[in-house]
Amino acid sequence: MASVQDIGLSAAINLLSAFAFLFAFAMLRLQPVNDRVYFPKWYLKGIRGSPTRSRGIMNRFVNLDWTTYVKFLNWMPAALKMPEPELIEHAGLDSAVYIRIYLLGLKMFVPITLLAFGVLVPVNWTGETLDKIDDLTFSNVDKLSISNVPPGSPRFWAHLTMTYVFSIWTCYTLYMEYKTVATMRLRHLASETRRPDQLTVLVRNVPPDPDESVNEHVEHFFCVNHPDHYLCHQVVYNANELAKLVAQRKAVQNWLTYYENKYERNPSNRPTTKTGYGGFWGTTVDAIDFYTSKIENLAENEAVEREKIMNDPKSIVPAAFVSFKSRWGTAVCAQTQQCHNPTIWLTEWAPEPRDVFWDNLAVPYVELSIRRLLTTIALFFLIFCFMIPIAFVQSLANLEGIQKVLPFLKPLIDMKTVKSVIQGFLPGIALKIFLIVLPTILMTMSQIEGYTSLSYLDRRSAEKYFWFIIVNVFLGSIITGTAFQQLKSFLEQPPTEIPKTVGVSIPMKATFFITYIMVDGWAGIAAEILRLVPLVVFHLKNAFLVKTEQDRQQAMDPGHLDFATSEPRIQFYFLLGLVYAAVTPILLPFIIVFFAFSYVVFRHQVINVYDQKYESGARYWPDVHRRLIICLIISQLLMMGLLSTKKLAKATVLLLPQPILTIWFDRYCAGRFESAFSRFPLQEAMVKDTLEKATEPNLNLKEYLRDAYVHPVFKGKDFDRPRVVDEEESNPLVPTKRTSQGTTRYNSEASSSATDTSVANKHSGSPRLM
């Protein structure tokens, strides 16, 4: 285990790095030329004007007001001033609840830290076990851990008692937070303005009909089964190829703009490029003519693809966005089974339009189960195979590994300062680097699974990332050996021995996780606020692609909260705090610093920078709660395993009720609060509908919803939209193209089990022209 000096050096390096990032941010944000990088959200809302206008040439680029530099850290208290209701209105409930996760960490671990340092640290320090063992190298950090307590000592009753106290306090804070967030969500749903997704459901697996198209079949089904509430619908087109062409044309347009700007600056020199990939090889040609020709070709291909989609019935997938006249009718349809065959006419709440992941709407429903099974298998192998490079890098990030691979560096490594850097800094940074590529891989796997909303893709990716961190970063860092040796060890051991194996190794890895917290949670968060990459990209675009104020607005990259990676990372810190609270409490202050610092940083970011891609109304919170419960159960099991190796088998039995009671607590919370995140109460829906009718009696919902769920590549284009059925006085006639109106089993399943002979007679109108 690293010494106090090693940890101190690592802390100094990371604190200096964090301070350097913060100082650079404080200076850069004051410069007028960077205003759109560090305050893009205010520009997108139209609240902030460019400080580079109507100023002198020098003042447009550099802030010459020395008084602002004196108060360069005033962004911290400013980030904390905005009240939570105003923050929700400004940034959305998703962002506000996300920030509360850091606040939850402070509520949970500040009391736990005070108890641990007041009770367990003195118990561990005075154990004197390590001092009595000959030929054992240890540091003062080890004396603060449970390893310094002799086996069979009655001192372990303090650890056992504190384990219960920590668990009870954790469950209490989780319960109160779940209750608060559920209340915030219901209040948000009741108060938010009208949105298309409040009145729309996504219908999937529309069964085929020999006489009607998907468009007609959807309209017929909902006119029959929801006659009083159905308003209109939008079928889903498979426009994935067209979307690729549009994206290619936009990319080529950027290059054309770049070369046009270059030519305007130097009209005497016509720019050239090469025809090969990326312009690096091939025949040299005129750049403006080349990219103009490419845009024309892509535009022609777009027109052909668009015509194909409009005229080919196979381009329409068996899914549709169906809208209703009221939220009450929408809730009834979204939350009930539509047919006695539970595999067809599947309905769910539609994502908000910007949340739709259009590529996956074209995935056949029958493929989804197979895709998700194969992805689960692939995830299993990814998790365990990823241990190989992580174990290799970790082996090089210690003294023995480096001396073995590079023996000529032994004199350098033996130097005290170098040794402290290797033991206190290198392991954490090596692990951090290896995890950079992981989120992209996991997001791709979630997309393959076929989920239809960006918010759900983030939630699924977060789930995968969480388990990856548990197995690779936590268990993989604690247990030595290669990936397959670890897997073989786990498979050969009885399940009851696994907690013992892991529990024994936990105290020895405390300093490694301290270095990881400082690298990832201190310097890493400070680097987040600097926004170095968006800063460079913005100025490159500003130099080569921007012509007008509108171009400058589009050059901004506000970014967004990456729930898929940030949530599991936070939950990993909860896991470390819960595991080490009763084992090596020295970790807890480092974790508290992470939560406090992150709370300030991300409050600043969601206020000034991030522009979220969607708003789910904190629908992700049940997943957050469940994963924190898993962290708590893991800490309880590992504590049982650790104490069972301390000649306290009988006392360890007293810990058995802990995970059982925790699971019961989780089920209680799910039954008490989870419905608020998956269902919309009919009572609330009726209240909002009544209020809307009273305040907006002349609202035209059809016009409001007309283009809401049109594929983005079709917006602003004329294409064959389904005609909306006109409202009738009481019993509308439902035209159909069916040749027979007999109530066969096929027709019952494909249209409606409620379509009896009397209803069918009313639906015998002339064929409808779409």
Secondary structure, DSSP 8 states (H G I E B T S, - for coil): ---HHHHHHHHHHHHHHHHHHHHHHHHHTTSGGGHHHHSHHHHHTT----TTTTS-TTTTTS---HHHHHTTTTHHHHHHHS-HHHHHHHH-HHHHHHHHHHHHHHHHHHHHHHHIIIIIHHHHHTT-TGGGSTT----HHHHTSGGGS-TT-TTHHHHHHHHHHHHHHHHHHHHHHHHHHHHHHHHHHHHS---GGGGEEEEE-----SSS-HHHHHHHHHHHHSTTTEEEEEEEE--HHHHHHHHHHHHHHHHHHHHHHHHHH-TTS--EEESSGGGSSS-EEEHHHHHHHHHHHHHHHHHHHHHHHHH-GGGEEEEEEEEESSHHHHHHHHTS--SSSTTSSEEEE---GGGB-GGGGGS-HHHHHHHHHHHHHHHHHHHHHTHHHHHHHHHHTSHHHHHHH-GGGHHHHTSHHHHHHHHHTHHHHHHHHHTSSHHHHHHHHHHHTT--BHHHHHHHHHHHHHHHIIIIIIIHHHS-S-HHHHHHHHHHS-GGGHHHHHHHHTGGGHHHHHHHIIIIIIIHHHHHHH-HHHHHHHHHHHHHT--SHHHHHHT-------HHHHHHHHHHHHHHHHHHTTT-TTHHHHHHHHHHHHHHHHHHHHHHT---S---SSTTHHHHHHHHHHHHHHHHHHHHHHHHTTT-HHHHGGGTHHHHHHHHHHHHHHHHHTHHHH---HHHHHHHHHHHHHH-TT--HHHHHTTTTS-GGGTTS-----------SSS-------S-----HHHHHHT-TT--HHHHHHT-------
